[in-house]
Amino acid sequence: MKKKVSITLSTDVLARVDQLADSKYSRSAIIELVIQNYLGQREGSDTEARDLELINGAADRLNLEGAAVLDYQVIL
């Protein structure tokens, strides 16, 4: 379901939206597409940040384990 909203854009931004819209798409379609892309990128960024946190946590644990193994090695 779609809802009608009212937004205020600068004339520069509106002109750029109109360039993208051309005769193929409406202003609304272009603005919706841009917002969907932005939200998708934000969602992807959040996922990447969580993944990086998990990777860094695993790396820290593995580094500690590696250091412990090196402590047990005897140099002949």
N, CA, C and O atoms as a Tripos MOL2 file, in Angstrom:
@<TRIPOS>MOLECULE
protein
  304   303    76     0     0
PROTEIN
NO_CHARGES

@<TRIPOS>ATOM
      1 N           0.8410   -1.1670    0.0000 N.3       1 MET1
      2 CA          0.0000    0.0000    0.0000 C.3       1 MET1
      3 C           0.8920    1.2380    0.0000 C.2       1 MET1
      4 O           1.9290    1.2730    0.6630 O.2       1 MET1
      5 N           0.4870    2.2140   -0.7270 N.am      2 LYS2
      6 CA          1.2410    3.4600   -0.7780 C.3       2 LYS2
      7 C           0.4520    4.5510   -0.0740 C.2       2 LYS2
      8 O          -0.7790    4.5460   -0.0550 O.2       2 LYS2
      9 N           1.1990    5.4900    0.5060 N.am      3 LYS3
     10 CA          0.5820    6.6450    1.1600 C.3       3 LYS3
     11 C           1.1270    7.8950    0.5170 C.2       3 LYS3
     12 O           2.2860    7.9420    0.1040 O.2       3 LYS3
     13 N           0.3080    8.8840    0.4350 N.am      4 LYS4
     14 CA          0.7140   10.1560   -0.1190 C.3       4 LYS4
     15 C           1.3580   10.9960    0.9780 C.2       4 LYS4
     16 O           0.8170   11.1270    2.0760 O.2       4 LYS4
     17 N           2.5270   11.5670    0.6640 N.am      5 VAL5
     18 CA          3.2260   12.4350    1.6040 C.3       5 VAL5
     19 C           3.6320   13.7060    0.8700 C.2       5 VAL5
     20 O           3.6460   13.7630   -0.3600 O.2       5 VAL5
     21 N           3.9500   14.6860    1.6330 N.am      6 SER6
     22 CA          4.4170   15.9420    1.0710 C.3       6 SER6
     23 C           5.8320   16.1890    1.5630 C.2       6 SER6
     24 O           6.1090   16.0870    2.7580 O.2       6 SER6
     25 N           6.7360   16.5180    0.6300 N.am      7 ILE7
     26 CA          8.1150   16.8180    1.0080 C.3       7 ILE7
     27 C           8.5210   18.1390    0.3800 C.2       7 ILE7
     28 O           7.9350   18.5870   -0.6050 O.2       7 ILE7
     29 N           9.5210   18.7430    0.9630 N.am      8 THR8
     30 CA         10.0600   19.9870    0.4380 C.3       8 THR8
     31 C          11.4950   19.7340    0.0060 C.2       8 THR8
     32 O          12.3150   19.2620    0.7940 O.2       8 THR8
     33 N          11.7960   20.0520   -1.2520 N.am      9 LEU9
     34 CA         13.1290   19.8620   -1.8050 C.3       9 LEU9
     35 C          13.6520   21.1880   -2.3400 C.2       9 LEU9
     36 O          12.8870   22.0550   -2.7620 O.2       9 LEU9
     37 N          14.9590   21.3210   -2.3120 N.am     10 SER10
     38 CA         15.5540   22.5150   -2.9110 C.3      10 SER10
     39 C          15.3350   22.4560   -4.4250 C.2      10 SER10
     40 O          15.1250   21.3800   -4.9850 O.2      10 SER10
     41 N          15.3850   23.5980   -5.0700 N.am     11 THR11
     42 CA         15.1700   23.6300   -6.5190 C.3      11 THR11
     43 C          16.2430   22.8400   -7.2490 C.2      11 THR11
     44 O          15.9740   22.2340   -8.2860 O.2      11 THR11
     45 N          17.4610   22.8450   -6.7100 N.am     12 ASP12
     46 CA         18.5590   22.0860   -7.3190 C.3      12 ASP12
     47 C          18.2750   20.5850   -7.2740 C.2      12 ASP12
     48 O          18.4220   19.8890   -8.2790 O.2      12 ASP12
     49 N          17.8720   20.0990   -6.1170 N.am     13 VAL13
     50 CA         17.5710   18.6720   -5.9710 C.3      13 VAL13
     51 C          16.3800   18.2950   -6.8410 C.2      13 VAL13
     52 O          16.3950   17.2470   -7.4870 O.2      13 VAL13
     53 N          15.3710   19.1180   -6.8640 N.am     14 LEU14
     54 CA         14.1870   18.8370   -7.6720 C.3      14 LEU14
     55 C          14.5470   18.7880   -9.1630 C.2      14 LEU14
     56 O          14.0320   17.9500   -9.9030 O.2      14 LEU14
     57 N          15.4240   19.6810   -9.5910 N.am     15 ALA15
     58 CA         15.8590   19.6760  -10.9930 C.3      15 ALA15
     59 C          16.5900   18.3690  -11.3160 C.2      15 ALA15
     60 O          16.4190   17.8120  -12.4000 O.2      15 ALA15
     61 N          17.3980   17.8860  -10.3810 N.am     16 ARG16
     62 CA         18.1210   16.6270  -10.6050 C.3      16 ARG16
     63 C          17.1630   15.4420  -10.6200 C.2      16 ARG16
     64 O          17.3440   14.5080  -11.4010 O.2      16 ARG16
     65 N          16.1450   15.4730   -9.7610 N.am     17 VAL17
     66 CA         15.1240   14.4240   -9.7770 C.3      17 VAL17
     67 C          14.4000   14.4400  -11.1160 C.2      17 VAL17
     68 O          14.1520   13.3880  -11.7050 O.2      17 VAL17
     69 N          14.0640   15.6240  -11.5910 N.am     18 ASP18
     70 CA         13.3800   15.7410  -12.8760 C.3      18 ASP18
     71 C          14.2450   15.2230  -14.0220 C.2      18 ASP18
     72 O          13.7290   14.6280  -14.9680 O.2      18 ASP18
     73 N          15.5540   15.4450  -13.9440 N.am     19 GLN19
     74 CA         16.4520   14.9120  -14.9760 C.3      19 GLN19
     75 C          16.4220   13.3860  -14.9750 C.2      19 GLN19
     76 O          16.3920   12.7570  -16.0320 O.2      19 GLN19
     77 N          16.4290   12.8040  -13.7890 N.am     20 LEU20
     78 CA         16.3710   11.3510  -13.6890 C.3      20 LEU20
     79 C          15.0160   10.8120  -14.1400 C.2      20 LEU20
     80 O          14.9360    9.7700  -14.7900 O.2      20 LEU20
     81 N          13.9630   11.5270  -13.7900 N.am     21 ALA21
     82 CA         12.6160   11.0750  -14.0950 C.3      21 ALA21
     83 C          12.3740   11.0940  -15.6060 C.2      21 ALA21
     84 O          11.8090   10.1530  -16.1630 O.2      21 ALA21
     85 N          12.8000   12.1540  -16.2500 N.am     22 ASP22
     86 CA         12.6220   12.3110  -17.6870 C.3      22 ASP22
     87 C          11.1670   12.0290  -18.0330 C.2      22 ASP22
     88 O          10.2730   12.4980  -17.3300 O.2      22 ASP22
     89 N          10.9120   11.2920  -19.0740 N.am     23 SER23
     90 CA          9.5280   10.9870  -19.4230 C.3      23 SER23
     91 C           9.1610    9.5550  -19.0540 C.2      23 SER23
     92 O           8.0070    9.1460  -19.1870 O.2      23 SER23
     93 N          10.1640    8.7860  -18.5850 N.am     24 LYS24
     94 CA          9.9250    7.3760  -18.2600 C.3      24 LYS24
     95 C           9.2830    7.1780  -16.8960 C.2      24 LYS24
     96 O           8.3960    6.3400  -16.7370 O.2      24 LYS24
     97 N           9.7320    7.9520  -15.9130 N.am     25 TYR25
     98 CA          9.3070    7.7530  -14.5340 C.3      25 TYR25
     99 C           8.7650    9.0460  -13.9530 C.2      25 TYR25
    100 O           9.0930   10.1440  -14.4020 O.2      25 TYR25
    101 N           7.9320    8.8840  -12.9480 N.am     26 SER26
    102 CA          7.4230   10.0660  -12.2430 C.3      26 SER26
    103 C           8.4280   10.4980  -11.1890 C.2      26 SER26
    104 O           9.3330    9.7420  -10.8340 O.2      26 SER26
    105 N           8.2660   11.7000  -10.6990 N.am     27 ARG27
    106 CA          9.1010   12.1730   -9.5810 C.3      27 ARG27
    107 C           8.9840   11.2250   -8.4020 C.2      27 ARG27
    108 O           9.9800   10.8690   -7.7720 O.2      27 ARG27
    109 N           7.7560   10.8200   -8.1120 N.am     28 SER28
    110 CA          7.5220    9.9260   -6.9750 C.3      28 SER28
    111 C           8.2750    8.6140   -7.1400 C.2      28 SER28
    112 O           8.8570    8.1070   -6.1810 O.2      28 SER28
    113 N           8.2670    8.0660   -8.3360 N.am     29 ALA29
    114 CA          8.9570    6.7940   -8.5780 C.3      29 ALA29
    115 C          10.4600    6.9460   -8.3630 C.2      29 ALA29
    116 O          11.0940    6.0720   -7.7710 O.2      29 ALA29
    117 N          11.0300    8.0470   -8.8380 N.am     30 ILE30
    118 CA         12.4650    8.2790   -8.6740 C.3      30 ILE30
    119 C          12.8080    8.4620   -7.1980 C.2      30 ILE30
    120 O          13.7720    7.8740   -6.7080 O.2      30 ILE30
    121 N          12.0350    9.2620   -6.4970 N.am     31 ILE31
    122 CA         12.3060    9.5150   -5.0780 C.3      31 ILE31
    123 C          12.1680    8.2230   -4.2840 C.2      31 ILE31
    124 O          12.9780    7.9620   -3.3950 O.2      31 ILE31
    125 N          11.1500    7.4050   -4.5870 N.am     32 GLU32
    126 CA         10.9800    6.1320   -3.8910 C.3      32 GLU32
    127 C          12.1670    5.2060   -4.1650 C.2      32 GLU32
    128 O          12.6660    4.5530   -3.2480 O.2      32 GLU32
    129 N          12.6150    5.1480   -5.4040 N.am     33 LEU33
    130 CA         13.7540    4.2970   -5.7570 C.3      33 LEU33
    131 C          15.0250    4.7330   -5.0330 C.2      33 LEU33
    132 O          15.7780    3.8950   -4.5370 O.2      33 LEU33
    133 N          15.2600    6.0300   -4.9740 N.am     34 VAL34
    134 CA         16.4450    6.5540   -4.2850 C.3      34 VAL34
    135 C          16.3860    6.2190   -2.7940 C.2      34 VAL34
    136 O          17.3910    5.8150   -2.2090 O.2      34 VAL34
    137 N          15.2360    6.3830   -2.1910 N.am     35 ILE35
    138 CA         15.0950    6.0800   -0.7620 C.3      35 ILE35
    139 C          15.2700    4.5850   -0.5100 C.2      35 ILE35
    140 O          15.9230    4.1960    0.4590 O.2      35 ILE35
    141 N          14.6940    3.7430   -1.3710 N.am     36 GLN36
    142 CA         14.8630    2.2950   -1.2160 C.3      36 GLN36
    143 C          16.3360    1.9040   -1.3090 C.2      36 GLN36
    144 O          16.8160    1.0920   -0.5170 O.2      36 GLN36
    145 N          17.0520    2.4790   -2.2720 N.am     37 ASN37
    146 CA         18.4860    2.1930   -2.4110 C.3      37 ASN37
    147 C          19.2530    2.6370   -1.1720 C.2      37 ASN37
    148 O          20.1190    1.9110   -0.6830 O.2      37 ASN37
    149 N          18.9430    3.8100   -0.6690 N.am     38 TYR38
    150 CA         19.6100    4.3230    0.5280 C.3      38 TYR38
    151 C          19.3670    3.4000    1.7140 C.2      38 TYR38
    152 O          20.3000    3.0470    2.4350 O.2      38 TYR38
    153 N          18.1170    3.0120    1.9120 N.am     39 LEU39
    154 CA         17.7860    2.1400    3.0410 C.3      39 LEU39
    155 C          18.4700    0.7870    2.9010 C.2      39 LEU39
    156 O          18.9170    0.2180    3.8970 O.2      39 LEU39
    157 N          18.5580    0.2650    1.6920 N.am     40 GLY40
    158 CA         19.2500   -0.9940    1.4620 C.3      40 GLY40
    159 C          20.7330   -0.8860    1.7760 C.2      40 GLY40
    160 O          21.3210   -1.8030    2.3510 O.2      40 GLY40
    161 N          21.3400    0.2390    1.3970 N.am     41 GLN41
    162 CA         22.7570    0.4510    1.7080 C.3      41 GLN41
    163 C          22.9750    0.5610    3.2050 C.2      41 GLN41
    164 O          23.9370    0.0080    3.7370 O.2      41 GLN41
    165 N          22.0960    1.2650    3.8820 N.am     42 ARG42
    166 CA         22.2130    1.3940    5.3420 C.3      42 ARG42
    167 C          22.0970    0.0370    6.0130 C.2      42 ARG42
    168 O          22.8490   -0.2790    6.9350 O.2      42 ARG42
    169 N          21.1480   -0.7610    5.5430 N.am     43 GLU43
    170 CA         20.9530   -2.0880    6.1080 C.3      43 GLU43
    171 C          22.2000   -2.9350    5.8770 C.2      43 GLU43
    172 O          22.6380   -3.6600    6.7700 O.2      43 GLU43
    173 N          22.7690   -2.8430    4.6830 N.am     44 GLY44
    174 CA         23.9910   -3.5740    4.3750 C.3      44 GLY44
    175 C          25.1520   -3.1110    5.2280 C.2      44 GLY44
    176 O          25.9630   -3.9280    5.6650 O.2      44 GLY44
    177 N          25.2470   -1.8140    5.4720 N.am     45 SER45
    178 CA         26.3160   -1.2720    6.3040 C.3      45 SER45
    179 C          26.2010   -1.7740    7.7380 C.2      45 SER45
    180 O          27.2060   -2.0880    8.3750 O.2      45 SER45
    181 N          24.9820   -1.8480    8.2380 N.am     46 ASP46
    182 CA         24.7620   -2.3500    9.6010 C.3      46 ASP46
    183 C          25.1810   -3.8160    9.6960 C.2      46 ASP46
    184 O          25.8050   -4.2270   10.6750 O.2      46 ASP46
    185 N          24.8380   -4.5940    8.6840 N.am     47 THR47
    186 CA         25.2120   -6.0060    8.6600 C.3      47 THR47
    187 C          26.7210   -6.1580    8.5910 C.2      47 THR47
    188 O          27.2980   -6.9890    9.2930 O.2      47 THR47
    189 N          27.3670   -5.3520    7.7420 N.am     48 GLU48
    190 CA         28.8230   -5.4060    7.6240 C.3      48 GLU48
    191 C          29.4970   -5.0350    8.9440 C.2      48 GLU48
    192 O          30.5050   -5.6380    9.3140 O.2      48 GLU48
    193 N          28.9580   -4.0640    9.6450 N.am     49 ALA49
    194 CA         29.5350   -3.6550   10.9300 C.3      49 ALA49
    195 C          29.4220   -4.7860   11.9510 C.2      49 ALA49
    196 O          30.3660   -5.0440   12.6980 O.2      49 ALA49
    197 N          28.2710   -5.4600   11.9870 N.am     50 ARG50
    198 CA         28.0980   -6.5960   12.9080 C.3      50 ARG50
    199 C          29.0490   -7.7330   12.5370 C.2      50 ARG50
    200 O          29.6550   -8.3530   13.4110 O.2      50 ARG50
    201 N          29.1770   -8.0040   11.2320 N.am     51 ASP51
    202 CA         30.0980   -9.0570   10.7860 C.3      51 ASP51
    203 C          31.5360   -8.7280   11.1630 C.2      51 ASP51
    204 O          32.2770   -9.6000   11.6160 O.2      51 ASP51
    205 N          31.9310   -7.4810   10.9780 N.am     52 LEU52
    206 CA         33.2870   -7.0710   11.3140 C.3      52 LEU52
    207 C          33.5540   -7.2240   12.8070 C.2      52 LEU52
    208 O          34.6420   -7.6280   13.2160 O.2      52 LEU52
    209 N          32.5580   -6.9010   13.6050 N.am     53 GLU53
    210 CA         32.6960   -7.0630   15.0580 C.3      53 GLU53
    211 C          32.9040   -8.5340   15.4220 C.2      53 GLU53
    212 O          33.7340   -8.8510   16.2740 O.2      53 GLU53
    213 N          32.1530   -9.4290   14.7800 N.am     54 LEU54
    214 CA         32.3140  -10.8600   15.0300 C.3      54 LEU54
    215 C          33.6880  -11.3520   14.5750 C.2      54 LEU54
    216 O          34.3310  -12.1370   15.2710 O.2      54 LEU54
    217 N          34.1300  -10.8920   13.4140 N.am     55 ILE55
    218 CA         35.4390  -11.2980   12.8990 C.3      55 ILE55
    219 C          36.5500  -10.8170   13.8170 C.2      55 ILE55
    220 O          37.4740  -11.5700   14.1260 O.2      55 ILE55
    221 N          36.4660   -9.5800   14.2510 N.am     56 ASN56
    222 CA         37.4960   -9.0390   15.1450 C.3      56 ASN56
    223 C          37.5240   -9.7720   16.4810 C.2      56 ASN56
    224 O          38.5950  -10.0120   17.0400 O.2      56 ASN56
    225 N          36.3530  -10.1270   16.9900 N.am     57 GLY57
    226 CA         36.2970  -10.8910   18.2380 C.3      57 GLY57
    227 C          36.9470  -12.2530   18.0730 C.2      57 GLY57
    228 O          37.6880  -12.6990   18.9480 O.2      57 GLY57
    229 N          36.6730  -12.9220   16.9490 N.am     58 ALA58
    230 CA         37.2810  -14.2230   16.6940 C.3      58 ALA58
    231 C          38.7910  -14.0730   16.5250 C.2      58 ALA58
    232 O          39.5560  -14.9060   17.0090 O.2      58 ALA58
    233 N          39.2170  -13.0220   15.8460 N.am     59 ALA59
    234 CA         40.6530  -12.7940   15.6400 C.3      59 ALA59
    235 C          41.3600  -12.5910   16.9770 C.2      59 ALA59
    236 O          42.4560  -13.1090   17.1890 O.2      59 ALA59
    237 N          40.7400  -11.8450   17.8640 N.am     60 ASP60
    238 CA         41.3440  -11.6180   19.1890 C.3      60 ASP60
    239 C          41.5170  -12.9460   19.9300 C.2      60 ASP60
    240 O          42.5680  -13.2010   20.5190 O.2      60 ASP60
    241 N          40.4770  -13.7920   19.8970 N.am     61 ARG61
    242 CA         40.5670  -15.0920   20.5750 C.3      61 ARG61
    243 C          41.6470  -15.9670   19.9400 C.2      61 ARG61
    244 O          42.4130  -16.6210   20.6480 O.2      61 ARG61
    245 N          41.7090  -15.9800   18.6130 N.am     62 LEU62
    246 CA         42.7210  -16.7920   17.9370 C.3      62 LEU62
    247 C          44.1260  -16.2770   18.1940 C.2      62 LEU62
    248 O          45.0620  -17.0660   18.3200 O.2      62 LEU62
    249 N          44.2830  -14.9660   18.2730 N.am     63 ASN63
    250 CA         45.6060  -14.4040   18.5840 C.3      63 ASN63
    251 C          46.0540  -14.7990   19.9900 C.2      63 ASN63
    252 O          47.2230  -15.1200   20.2040 O.2      63 ASN63
    253 N          45.1380  -14.7750   20.9360 N.am     64 LEU64
    254 CA         45.4750  -15.2020   22.2960 C.3      64 LEU64
    255 C          45.8460  -16.6820   22.3250 C.2      64 LEU64
    256 O          46.7970  -17.0750   23.0000 O.2      64 LEU64
    257 N          45.1010  -17.4910   21.5980 N.am     65 GLU65
    258 CA         45.3940  -18.9240   21.5370 C.3      65 GLU65
    259 C          46.7570  -19.1640   20.8820 C.2      65 GLU65
    260 O          47.5320  -19.9960   21.3520 O.2      65 GLU65
    261 N          47.0460  -18.4470   19.8150 N.am     66 GLY66
    262 CA         48.3450  -18.5700   19.1450 C.3      66 GLY66
    263 C          49.4810  -18.1630   20.0550 C.2      66 GLY66
    264 O          50.5250  -18.8160   20.0690 O.2      66 GLY66
    265 N          49.3020  -17.1110   20.8050 N.am     67 ALA67
    266 CA         50.3350  -16.6590   21.7420 C.3      67 ALA67
    267 C          50.5630  -17.7100   22.8240 C.2      67 ALA67
    268 O          51.7020  -17.9470   23.2260 O.2      67 ALA67
    269 N          49.4920  -18.3400   23.2960 N.am     68 ALA68
    270 CA         49.6280  -19.3820   24.3150 C.3      68 ALA68
    271 C          50.3940  -20.5790   23.7600 C.2      68 ALA68
    272 O          51.2220  -21.1640   24.4570 O.2      68 ALA68
    273 N          50.1240  -20.9420   22.5220 N.am     69 VAL69
    274 CA         50.8370  -22.0630   21.8930 C.3      69 VAL69
    275 C          52.3210  -21.7270   21.7740 C.2      69 VAL69
    276 O          53.1620  -22.5880   22.0320 O.2      69 VAL69
    277 N          52.6550  -20.5180   21.3970 N.am     70 LEU70
    278 CA         54.0490  -20.1230   21.2690 C.3      70 LEU70
    279 C          54.7610  -20.1650   22.6090 C.2      70 LEU70
    280 O          55.9490  -20.4800   22.6730 O.2      70 LEU70
    281 N          54.0470  -19.8520   23.6730 N.am     71 ASP71
    282 CA         54.6560  -19.9100   25.0160 C.3      71 ASP71
    283 C          55.0720  -21.3300   25.3840 C.2      71 ASP71
    284 O          56.0290  -21.5150   26.1360 O.2      71 ASP71
    285 N          54.3720  -22.3290   24.8670 N.am     72 TYR72
    286 CA         54.6770  -23.7100   25.1780 C.3      72 TYR72
    287 C          55.8190  -24.2880   24.3270 C.2      72 TYR72
    288 O          56.3950  -25.3210   24.6690 O.2      72 TYR72
    289 N          56.1320  -23.6230   23.2390 N.am     73 GLN73
    290 CA         57.1930  -24.1420   22.3680 C.3      73 GLN73
    291 C          58.5620  -23.9400   23.0120 C.2      73 GLN73
    292 O          58.8240  -22.9280   23.6630 O.2      73 GLN73
    293 N          59.4140  -24.9220   22.8120 N.am     74 VAL74
    294 CA         60.7570  -24.8740   23.3620 C.3      74 VAL74
    295 C          61.7210  -24.7030   22.2020 C.2      74 VAL74
    296 O          61.6560  -25.4470   21.2240 O.2      74 VAL74
    297 N          62.6070  -23.7340   22.3020 N.am     75 ILE75
    298 CA         63.6240  -23.5150   21.2770 C.3      75 ILE75
    299 C          64.8130  -24.3960   21.6000 C.2      75 ILE75
    300 O          65.3830  -24.3150   22.6880 O.2      75 ILE75
    301 N          65.1860  -25.2420   20.6420 N.am     76 LEU76
    302 CA         66.3200  -26.1600   20.8490 C.3      76 LEU76
    303 C          67.5990  -25.5550   20.3850 C.2      76 LEU76
    304 O          68.6520  -26.1870   20.4840 O.2      76 LEU76
@<TRIPOS>BOND
     1     1     2 1
     2     2     3 1
     3     3     4 2
     4     3     5 am
     5     5     6 1
     6     6     7 1
     7     7     8 2
     8     7     9 am
     9     9    10 1
    10    10    11 1
    11    11    12 2
    12    11    13 am
    13    13    14 1
    14    14    15 1
    15    15    16 2
    16    15    17 am
    17    17    18 1
    18    18    19 1
    19    19    20 2
    20    19    21 am
    21    21    22 1
    22    22    23 1
    23    23    24 2
    24    23    25 am
    25    25    26 1
    26    26    27 1
    27    27    28 2
    28    27    29 am
    29    29    30 1
    30    30    31 1
    31    31    32 2
    32    31    33 am
    33    33    34 1
    34    34    35 1
    35    35    36 2
    36    35    37 am
    37    37    38 1
    38    38    39 1
    39    39    40 2
    40    39    41 am
    41    41    42 1
    42    42    43 1
    43    43    44 2
    44    43    45 am
    45    45    46 1
    46    46    47 1
    47    47    48 2
    48    47    49 am
    49    49    50 1
    50    50    51 1
    51    51    52 2
    52    51    53 am
    53    53    54 1
    54    54    55 1
    55    55    56 2
    56    55    57 am
    57    57    58 1
    58    58    59 1
    59    59    60 2
    60    59    61 am
    61    61    62 1
    62    62    63 1
    63    63    64 2
    64    63    65 am
    65    65    66 1
    66    66    67 1
    67    67    68 2
    68    67    69 am
    69    69    70 1
    70    70    71 1
    71    71    72 2
    72    71    73 am
    73    73    74 1
    74    74    75 1
    75    75    76 2
    76    75    77 am
    77    77    78 1
    78    78    79 1
    79    79    80 2
    80    79    81 am
    81    81    82 1
    82    82    83 1
    83    83    84 2
    84    83    85 am
    85    85    86 1
    86    86    87 1
    87    87    88 2
    88    87    89 am
    89    89    90 1
    90    90    91 1
    91    91    92 2
    92    91    93 am
    93    93    94 1
    94    94    95 1
    95    95    96 2
    96    95    97 am
    97    97    98 1
    98    98    99 1
    99    99   100 2
   100    99   101 am
   101   101   102 1
   102   102   103 1
   103   103   104 2
   104   103   105 am
   105   105   106 1
   106   106   107 1
   107   107   108 2
   108   107   109 am
   109   109   110 1
   110   110   111 1
   111   111   112 2
   112   111   113 am
   113   113   114 1
   114   114   115 1
   115   115   116 2
   116   115   117 am
   117   117   118 1
   118   118   119 1
   119   119   120 2
   120   119   121 am
   121   121   122 1
   122   122   123 1
   123   123   124 2
   124   123   125 am
   125   125   126 1
   126   126   127 1
   127   127   128 2
   128   127   129 am
   129   129   130 1
   130   130   131 1
   131   131   132 2
   132   131   133 am
   133   133   134 1
   134   134   135 1
   135   135   136 2
   136   135   137 am
   137   137   138 1
   138   138   139 1
   139   139   140 2
   140   139   141 am
   141   141   142 1
   142   142   143 1
   143   143   144 2
   144   143   145 am
   145   145   146 1
   146   146   147 1
   147   147   148 2
   148   147   149 am
   149   149   150 1
   150   150   151 1
   151   151   152 2
   152   151   153 am
   153   153   154 1
   154   154   155 1
   155   155   156 2
   156   155   157 am
   157   157   158 1
   158   158   159 1
   159   159   160 2
   160   159   161 am
   161   161   162 1
   162   162   163 1
   163   163   164 2
   164   163   165 am
   165   165   166 1
   166   166   167 1
   167   167   168 2
   168   167   169 am
   169   169   170 1
   170   170   171 1
   171   171   172 2
   172   171   173 am
   173   173   174 1
   174   174   175 1
   175   175   176 2
   176   175   177 am
   177   177   178 1
   178   178   179 1
   179   179   180 2
   180   179   181 am
   181   181   182 1
   182   182   183 1
   183   183   184 2
   184   183   185 am
   185   185   186 1
   186   186   187 1
   187   187   188 2
   188   187   189 am
   189   189   190 1
   190   190   191 1
   191   191   192 2
   192   191   193 am
   193   193   194 1
   194   194   195 1
   195   195   196 2
   196   195   197 am
   197   197   198 1
   198   198   199 1
   199   199   200 2
   200   199   201 am
   201   201   202 1
   202   202   203 1
   203   203   204 2
   204   203   205 am
   205   205   206 1
   206   206   207 1
   207   207   208 2
   208   207   209 am
   209   209   210 1
   210   210   211 1
   211   211   212 2
   212   211   213 am
   213   213   214 1
   214   214   215 1
   215   215   216 2
   216   215   217 am
   217   217   218 1
   218   218   219 1
   219   219   220 2
   220   219   221 am
   221   221   222 1
   222   222   223 1
   223   223   224 2
   224   223   225 am
   225   225   226 1
   226   226   227 1
   227   227   228 2
   228   227   229 am
   229   229   230 1
   230   230   231 1
   231   231   232 2
   232   231   233 am
   233   233   234 1
   234   234   235 1
   235   235   236 2
   236   235   237 am
   237   237   238 1
   238   238   239 1
   239   239   240 2
   240   239   241 am
   241   241   242 1
   242   242   243 1
   243   243   244 2
   244   243   245 am
   245   245   246 1
   246   246   247 1
   247   247   248 2
   248   247   249 am
   249   249   250 1
   250   250   251 1
   251   251   252 2
   252   251   253 am
   253   253   254 1
   254   254   255 1
   255   255   256 2
   256   255   257 am
   257   257   258 1
   258   258   259 1
   259   259   260 2
   260   259   261 am
   261   261   262 1
   262   262   263 1
   263   263   264 2
   264   263   265 am
   265   265   266 1
   266   266   267 1
   267   267   268 2
   268   267   269 am
   269   269   270 1
   270   270   271 1
   271   271   272 2
   272   271   273 am
   273   273   274 1
   274   274   275 1
   275   275   276 2
   276   275   277 am
   277   277   278 1
   278   278   279 1
   279   279   280 2
   280   279   281 am
   281   281   282 1
   282   282   283 1
   283   283   284 2
   284   283   285 am
   285   285   286 1
   286   286   287 1
   287   287   288 2
   288   287   289 am
   289   289   290 1
   290   290   291 1
   291   291   292 2
   292   291   293 am
   293   293   294 1
   294   294   295 1
   295   295   296 2
   296   295   297 am
   297   297   298 1
   298   298   299 1
   299   299   300 2
   300   299   301 am
   301   301   302 1
   302   302   303 1
   303   303   304 2
@<TRIPOS>SUBSTRUCTURE
     1 MET1         2 RESIDUE 1 A MET
     2 LYS2         6 RESIDUE 1 A LYS
     3 LYS3        10 RESIDUE 1 A LYS
     4 LYS4        14 RESIDUE 1 A LYS
     5 VAL5        18 RESIDUE 1 A VAL
     6 SER6        22 RESIDUE 1 A SER
     7 ILE7        26 RESIDUE 1 A ILE
     8 THR8        30 RESIDUE 1 A THR
     9 LEU9        34 RESIDUE 1 A LEU
    10 SER10       38 RESIDUE 1 A SER
    11 THR11       42 RESIDUE 1 A THR
    12 ASP12       46 RESIDUE 1 A ASP
    13 VAL13       50 RESIDUE 1 A VAL
    14 LEU14       54 RESIDUE 1 A LEU
    15 ALA15       58 RESIDUE 1 A ALA
    16 ARG16       62 RESIDUE 1 A ARG
    17 VAL17       66 RESIDUE 1 A VAL
    18 ASP18       70 RESIDUE 1 A ASP
    19 GLN19       74 RESIDUE 1 A GLN
    20 LEU20       78 RESIDUE 1 A LEU
    21 ALA21       82 RESIDUE 1 A ALA
    22 ASP22       86 RESIDUE 1 A ASP
    23 SER23       90 RESIDUE 1 A SER
    24 LYS24       94 RESIDUE 1 A LYS
    25 TYR25       98 RESIDUE 1 A TYR
    26 SER26      102 RESIDUE 1 A SER
    27 ARG27      106 RESIDUE 1 A ARG
    28 SER28      110 RESIDUE 1 A SER
    29 ALA29      114 RESIDUE 1 A ALA
    30 ILE30      118 RESIDUE 1 A ILE
    31 ILE31      122 RESIDUE 1 A ILE
    32 GLU32      126 RESIDUE 1 A GLU
    33 LEU33      130 RESIDUE 1 A LEU
    34 VAL34      134 RESIDUE 1 A VAL
    35 ILE35      138 RESIDUE 1 A ILE
    36 GLN36      142 RESIDUE 1 A GLN
    37 ASN37      146 RESIDUE 1 A ASN
    38 TYR38      150 RESIDUE 1 A TYR
    39 LEU39      154 RESIDUE 1 A LEU
    40 GLY40      158 RESIDUE 1 A GLY
    41 GLN41      162 RESIDUE 1 A GLN
    42 ARG42      166 RESIDUE 1 A ARG
    43 GLU43      170 RESIDUE 1 A GLU
    44 GLY44      174 RESIDUE 1 A GLY
    45 SER45      178 RESIDUE 1 A SER
    46 ASP46      182 RESIDUE 1 A ASP
    47 THR47      186 RESIDUE 1 A THR
    48 GLU48      190 RESIDUE 1 A GLU
    49 ALA49      194 RESIDUE 1 A ALA
    50 ARG50      198 RESIDUE 1 A ARG
    51 ASP51      202 RESIDUE 1 A ASP
    52 LEU52      206 RESIDUE 1 A LEU
    53 GLU53      210 RESIDUE 1 A GLU
    54 LEU54      214 RESIDUE 1 A LEU
    55 ILE55      218 RESIDUE 1 A ILE
    56 ASN56      222 RESIDUE 1 A ASN
    57 GLY57      226 RESIDUE 1 A GLY
    58 ALA58      230 RESIDUE 1 A ALA
    59 ALA59      234 RESIDUE 1 A ALA
    60 ASP60      238 RESIDUE 1 A ASP
    61 ARG61      242 RESIDUE 1 A ARG
    62 LEU62      246 RESIDUE 1 A LEU
    63 ASN63      250 RESIDUE 1 A ASN
    64 LEU64      254 RESIDUE 1 A LEU
    65 GLU65      258 RESIDUE 1 A GLU
    66 GLY66      262 RESIDUE 1 A GLY
    67 ALA67      266 RESIDUE 1 A ALA
    68 ALA68      270 RESIDUE 1 A ALA
    69 VAL69      274 RESIDUE 1 A VAL
    70 LEU70      278 RESIDUE 1 A LEU
    71 ASP71      282 RESIDUE 1 A ASP
    72 TYR72      286 RESIDUE 1 A TYR
    73 GLN73      290 RESIDUE 1 A GLN
    74 VAL74      294 RESIDUE 1 A VAL
    75 ILE75      298 RESIDUE 1 A ILE
    76 LEU76      302 RESIDUE 1 A LEU
